[in-house]
């Protein structure tokens, strides 16, 4: 098993990827670690599979399933049956919409989904992604890396890759 280990305690990455994360190139939830519920601005701790990737930019060479972001994609964070899922509004009728992915540049230039709250139970937390850093020094619960690191992580990840967040 390949484990992609983003060590948020000492900010050093796992040697398998040979990437080095420091406080300058990794950020996480504004309120720290240990997500409890939707909107708490915390990043979940644990060992997670990377389930798929998506991006506004073209697939940089990942073997993960890669969804090219279009105008029609939304990530639902409301109390509805599509909670914690990415929905194509052209294919699925979806009243509450949610986060319009294509509006988040550079964050969703490249992003990966993890199997956090994979049963999609509201309000345990939704749409925890690994994505590209924006201007802020924190996220609403995701993990964000600089774009170059994100590309490297994508290229080195498969559906067997796990990410350990602690
Ligand atoms: Zn919804």
Boltz pocket constraint, residues with backbone or C-beta under 6 A from the ligand:
constraints:
  - pocket:
      binder: B
      contacts: [[A, 76], [A, 77], [A, 78], [A, 79], [A, 80], [A, 81], [A, 82], [A, 83], [A, 94], [A, 95], [A, 96], [A, 97], [A, 98]]
      max_distance: 6.0
